[in-house]
Amino acid sequence: MAKLPNSEPWALGDAYRVRGDIHAASGDLDAALSDYRSAYAAGWDAEPGNAVLLFQAGDVDGAISALDRVLASVGWFGLQRRGLILAHKARICAWAGRSADARASLDMLAAQFDGWPSPAIRALATEAEASLAATTNDDPQSAMQFLQLARQLWTSIGAELDAARVRLNLARLLTAKGDLAGALVEIDCAHSCARRIGARLLERECAEIRAELVPKPINKAPERPTAH
């Protein structure tokens, strides 16, 4: 950070934001929050990473408000990243069960952009559609199809962490469907990726879910031979 020019505060602010995202991906949430605060202190923005952490901490209103502040902005950051922020809002609202807000964000995305701005934004929106299909429409098959598409989109741009995260959601749906073998494939792929890229929280989550599906065998004491 010390090498960044003082005359370009936006560069320092965005560097803090990006480093915060890296810390969040690796599982160091305290460091991520510290960097996000530093980004704000530099007059920049820390979304959507900050909103995702707020949601994960249980502060749904805080997460959505943080994204809404960016959407209301007329500055370069808010305008340039509008599609990404809308897609994150749709996904967080869908996860939180706020289906009407999620659908409104998805409709706004479709109305404001000619097609999809990027595979990442399309992947985020597809994840939101999966959540809506699973919770609002009670349609697990459609939810699975949306997640498979999201996984493909993340994989196509080399976003391994996001692809692995989607794989865990797929594993949960497959488990509910009774497809244990399919769920384990997704979990093992996600675990391998998490270990390779150093995503400690995701790696631990993969291990915990796998342990629930495949309990450790109980070691029985050897039987003593009976006397004759």
C-alpha positions in Angstrom: 0.0 0.0 0.0 2.9 2.4 0.8 3.9 2.4 -2.9 0.6 3.7 -4.1 0.6 7.5 -4.9 -1.0 9.8 -2.4 -2.3 11.9 -5.2 -4.6 9.1 -6.3 -6.7 8.2 -3.2 -9.1 6.1 -5.3 -6.2 3.8 -6.1 -5.5 3.3 -2.4 -9.2 2.8 -1.6 -9.7 0.2 -4.3 -6.5 -1.6 -3.2 -7.9 -1.9 0.3 -11.2 -3.2 -1.2 -9.4 -5.8 -3.3 -7.2 -6.9 -0.4 -10.3 -7.2 1.7 -11.8 -9.5 -0.8 -8.7 -11.6 -0.8 -8.7 -11.8 3.0 -12.4 -12.7 2.9 -11.8 -15.5 0.4 -9.0 -16.9 2.5 -11.2 -16.9 5.6 -9.5 -14.0 7.5 -12.7 -12.1 8.2 -11.2 -9.7 10.7 -8.6 -8.6 8.2 -11.2 -8.3 5.5 -13.4 -6.0 7.6 -10.3 -3.9 8.6 -9.5 -3.4 4.9 -13.1 -2.6 4.0 -13.1 0.1 6.7 -9.8 1.5 5.3 -11.4 1.6 1.8 -14.2 3.8 3.2 -11.8 5.9 5.1 -10.0 6.6 1.9 -13.2 7.9 0.3 -13.8 4.8 -1.7 -16.3 1.9 -1.5 -16.0 -1.6 -0.2 -19.0 -3.2 -1.8 -20.1 -5.8 -2.5 -17.6 -7.6 -0.3 -18.6 -5.7 2.8 -22.3 -6.5 2.2 -21.5 -10.2 1.8 -19.7 -10.3 5.2 -22.6 -8.4 6.8 -25.1 -10.9 5.5 -22.9 -13.8 6.6 -22.9 -12.2 10.1 -26.7 -12.2 10.1 -27.1 -8.4 9.4 -29.4 -8.7 6.4 -30.7 -5.2 6.6 -27.2 -3.8 6.9 -26.1 -5.8 3.9 -28.9 -4.6 1.7 -28.6 -1.0 2.9 -24.9 -1.0 2.0 -25.7 -2.1 -1.5 -28.5 0.4 -1.9 -26.1 3.2 -1.0 -24.0 2.3 -4.0 -27.0 2.0 -6.2 -28.1 5.5 -5.2 -24.7 6.9 -6.0 -24.0 8.9 -9.1 -20.2 8.6 -8.8 -18.0 6.5 -11.1 -17.8 3.5 -8.7 -21.6 3.2 -8.4 -22.3 3.6 -12.1 -19.5 1.4 -13.3 -20.3 -1.4 -10.9 -24.1 -1.1 -11.0 -24.7 -4.4 -12.6 -22.5 -6.3 -10.1 -24.2 -4.5 -7.2 -27.7 -5.3 -8.5 -26.8 -9.0 -9.0 -25.4 -9.2 -5.4 -28.5 -7.5 -4.0 -30.7 -10.0 -5.9 -28.7 -12.9 -4.6 -28.7 -11.7 -0.9 -32.4 -10.9 -1.0 -33.1 -14.3 -2.4 -31.0 -16.0 0.3 -32.8 -14.0 2.9 -36.2 -15.0 1.7 -37.1 -11.5 0.4 -38.3 -12.8 -2.9 -40.1 -9.6 -4.1 -36.9 -7.6 -3.6 -34.8 -10.2 -5.3 -37.2 -10.3 -8.3 -37.2 -6.5 -8.5 -33.4 -6.4 -8.6 -33.3 -9.1 -11.3 -36.0 -7.3 -13.4 -33.9 -4.1 -13.0 -30.9 -5.9 -14.3 -32.7 -7.2 -17.3 -34.2 -3.7 -18.0 -31.0 -1.7 -17.7 -28.6 -3.9 -19.6 -28.7 -5.2 -23.2 -28.2 -8.9 -22.4 -25.8 -9.7 -19.5 -22.9 -7.4 -18.8 -20.5 -10.2 -17.9 -20.5 -14.0 -17.1 -19.9 -13.1 -13.4 -23.0 -11.0 -13.2 -25.0 -13.6 -15.0 -23.7 -16.2 -12.6 -24.8 -14.2 -9.6 -28.2 -13.6 -11.1 -28.6 -17.3 -11.9 -27.7 -18.1 -8.2 -30.5 -15.8 -7.2 -32.9 -17.5 -9.6 -31.9 -20.9 -8.0 -32.8 -19.6 -4.6 -36.1 -18.2 -5.7 -36.9 -21.5 -7.5 -36.1 -23.5 -4.4 -37.8 -21.4 -1.8 -40.6 -19.5 -3.6 -41.6 -21.9 -6.3 -40.7 -25.1 -4.4 -39.1 -26.3 -7.6 -35.8 -28.1 -6.6 -35.3 -29.4 -10.2 -35.2 -25.9 -11.6 -33.1 -24.7 -8.7 -30.6 -27.5 -9.6 -30.5 -26.5 -13.2 -29.9 -22.9 -12.3 -27.0 -23.9 -10.0 -25.5 -26.1 -12.6 -25.5 -23.1 -15.0 -24.0 -20.9 -12.4 -21.3 -23.4 -11.7 -20.5 -23.6 -15.5 -20.4 -19.8 -15.8 -18.0 -19.4 -12.8 -15.8 -22.2 -14.1 -15.7 -20.6 -17.6 -14.0 -17.5 -16.2 -11.7 -19.3 -13.8 -13.6 -18.1 -10.7 -12.7 -21.2 -8.7 -13.9 -20.0 -5.3 -17.3 -19.1 -6.6 -17.6 -22.3 -8.5 -16.7 -24.3 -5.4 -19.3 -22.3 -3.3 -22.0 -23.2 -5.8 -20.9 -26.8 -5.8 -21.7 -26.9 -2.0 -25.2 -25.6 -2.7 -25.6 -28.2 -5.4 -24.5 -30.8 -2.9 -27.2 -29.8 -0.5 -29.9 -30.1 -3.2 -28.6 -33.5 -4.3 -28.6 -34.7 -0.7 -32.2 -33.6 -0.2 -33.0 -35.5 -3.4 -31.3 -38.6 -2.1 -28.4 -38.5 -4.6 -25.6 -39.1 -2.1 -23.1 -40.1 -4.7 -23.7 -36.9 -6.7 -23.5 -34.8 -3.6 -20.1 -36.3 -2.6 -18.7 -35.6 -6.1 -19.6 -31.9 -5.7 -18.3 -31.7 -2.2 -15.0 -33.4 -3.0 -14.5 -31.1 -6.0 -15.2 -28.0 -3.9 -12.9 -29.3 -1.1 -10.0 -29.9 -3.5 -10.4 -26.4 -4.9 -10.7 -24.8 -1.5 -7.5 -26.5 -0.4 -5.6 -25.5 -3.5 -6.5 -21.8 -3.3 -6.2 -21.5 0.4 -9.9 -20.8 1.2 -9.8 -22.1 4.7 -13.5 -21.4 5.7 -14.8 -23.1 2.6 -12.4 -26.0 3.1 -13.7 -26.5 6.7 -17.3 -26.2 5.5 -16.7 -28.9 2.9 -15.2 -31.2 5.5 -18.1 -30.7 7.9 -20.8 -31.4 5.3 -18.9 -34.5 4.1 -18.6 -35.7 7.7 -22.4 -35.4 8.1 -23.0 -37.4 4.9 -20.4 -40.1 5.6 -20.1 -40.8 9.3 -16.9 -42.4 10.5 -17.2 -46.1 11.0 -17.3 -47.3 14.6 -14.3 -49.3 15.6 -15.4 -52.4 17.3 -13.2 -54.2 19.7 -12.1 -57.6 18.3 -14.2 -60.5 19.7 -12.4 -62.8 22.1 -12.2 -66.4 21.0 -14.6 -68.6 23.0 -13.2 -71.3 25.2 -13.8 -74.9 24.1 
